[in-house]
Structures are given as C-alpha cells and as structure tokens.
Amino acid sequence: MHSIKSISTFYKGELASIYSSNEAKSITNLVLMHVLNYDKAQLILNEKEELGNDTEKTLIDYLDQLKGGKPVQYVLGSTEFFGLNFKVNASVLIPRLETELLVQWILDDDPKANSSILDIGTGSGIIPISFKHSLPSVSVSAMDISEGALEVAKENARINKVDVEFLLNDILEDKAIDSKYDVIVSNPPYVPIKDKESLHKNVKAFEPHLALFVPNEDALLFYNRISDYAMQALQRPGFLYFEIYEDYANQIAEMLGQKGFQEIEIKKDLADKDRMIRAKLV
Ligand SMILES: C[S@@+](CC[C@H](N)C(=O)[O-])C[C@H]1O[C@@H](n2cnc3c(N)ncnc32)[C@H](O)[C@@H]1O
C-alpha cells in the first residue's frame, strides 16, 4: 500500500518521460482528483492517506494508457468545459480553451431571450450545452454527421440537465431549410491534410480525423458550405460565428463579405492568434 503523496511522486516521475514537468504535475493531479473524488485541497490535506489495492490498480492502468500517449481526457473519459462536466471518448474531439472564448463571445453579444441557435459539427455537444445552461430560455439545436459523437452529446445534455435538439446530418449534403435560426455557430474541421505532421502526435493518434481534417485543395470547404447554409437558415438580422484556423482568417472574412455578410469581425485568442469570426446577415 502507498500513500497519496508517494503515488503522486511516482506518477509525476513516470510521466516526466513524455510530458514537461508542469504537464506531468497537472495530469497527476487531474487523475488523482478524478479517481479519489477529491478536490485539490483535499488531495493535499489527505496526502498521507493510504490507497486501497483497487485504487492502486486503477491508477497503474491509467498510467499505462497515459504513457502510451493517450490524452488524459480520454483516459478519464471526461473533461471540464465552461465550468461543466462533459463525457468524452474517441468519437469526439477533446474540447479546447479557444472554444470557450467562442461561447463567451456569443453570450456577451446578449442574444434575445427567445432566440434559436444551431451548432454545426457539435462533437461532444460542448457549445450547445454550455449555451443552454447559461441561457435556458434560448432554443438550441445541434448537428453532426457522426452517430458516435451525437451519442456522446446526448449523454452530455442528460448529465448537464439541458434540453437540446440533436440532428444527425451531413452539412455538406444537407438541403437548405426555412429561415429559423437567429444564430448559427460552428467549429468545423479545418486542418488541411498537409498540416497533419505539424500536429502533436497524440492528437493525430487519438482524436477523430473526421473532426480535424479537410482536403488541401479545399481548405475552406466547411466555411463555404456553412455560410451558404446560413444564408438560408438564418433569420434576418442573424449572426454566424465560426472558430477559425488562423492561417485562413482573412480568406474566410473575404469569402463572407463576397456572400453578402456584413459587420465581419475577427477576434483573437489568448495567444493573440486570429481564432474566431462573427458575421451579420441583414
Ligand atoms: C472540430 S470538431 C468540433 C467539435 C465540437 N463542436 C468542439 O468544438 O469541440 C468538428 C465536428 O464536425 C463534425 N463533422 C465533420 N464532418 C461533418 C459533416 N459533413 N457534417 C456535419 N458534421 C460534420 C465532426 O464529426 C466533429 O464532431
């Protein structure tokens, strides 16, 4: 039997072979908090507590998976986004901090209490669920092509006790519908295949390629298609928000302008990279 403190030291040491010491420390804390159901303060207060055999076995199993490069969110099967707990698995992208900024931007724009919002390419459902949780009076729909992703998203809506309409659809094929949304938001696949090698090897190995990549010769595929769709599916005035790949920020803004969108604004993330765009349809 080992104490929390000694397991924690062992874990950090083992993880230091593949992660920086800060990352190793924060992953170790995440795992221990998850397995023991403690917060950070409880971990420190109880550092002398001896762990049971089953707990140790679970921790060692998780460590093996982590050393194999599996992201901690997939190992634990859950993560936090916008202060809420979300289930994640290999069918969905791991939520990124930038996407919280996108949700916050839409909330800061103060949509009308009775507006309706559609998220295209919803993955684990982080955008519509966070949104509905913050603004319960808004009606929220979410679309994805992946049945596996929608299963996770539905489970997340249940866990977070919000009502979201989920639609299994291919946005590249979906027919335009009557104008019914006030806001359309999307964090679509946007990494050109040629940039695959520049991604972290754990992203390439474990995250769903369906969520990440687009053909080199048509990098704006989803932005183009979703903008066309939005021109028919948005009420006027209506707003379209995208998370974007910084390399294409200006091209996306230009494309939106050519299609007739107005008041196009690009916003940066905390690392000062162009990361989001908003356009208005009048
Ligand atoms: C970059 S991920 C974003 C996931 C989630 N919204 C987030 O921000 O973490 C893109 C999502 O688009 C979905 N997707 C890919 N191709 C699609 C298509 N043709 N139609 C609808 N959704 C699609 C993927 O399954 C994936 O869930």
The ligand as a Gaussian input file, in Angstrom:
#p B3LYP/6-31G(d) Opt

LIG

0 1
 C      -13.582000      20.417000     -34.923000
 S      -14.844000      19.275000     -34.429000
 C      -15.753000      20.319000     -33.316000
 C      -16.449000      19.578000     -32.222000
 C      -17.051000      20.491000     -31.141000
 N      -18.001000      21.431000     -31.712000
 C      -15.946000      21.232000     -30.419000
 O      -15.856000      22.459000     -30.602000
 O      -15.184000      20.602000     -29.668000
 C      -15.816000      19.184000     -35.902000
 C      -17.085000      18.325000     -35.816000
 O      -17.687000      18.334000     -37.133000
 C      -18.244000      17.064000     -37.395000
 N      -18.350000      16.902000     -38.858000
 C      -17.371000      16.525000     -39.740000
 N      -17.876000      16.476000     -40.983000
 C      -19.189000      16.846000     -40.891000
 C      -20.239000      16.966000     -41.847000
 N      -20.011000      16.727000     -43.145000
 N      -21.474000      17.344000     -41.420000
 C      -21.703000      17.590000     -40.092000
 N      -20.744000      17.491000     -39.139000
 C      -19.501000      17.122000     -39.529000
 C      -17.251000      16.090000     -36.759000
 O      -17.865000      14.841000     -36.517000
 C      -16.852000      16.857000     -35.491000
 O      -17.678000      16.478000     -34.414000

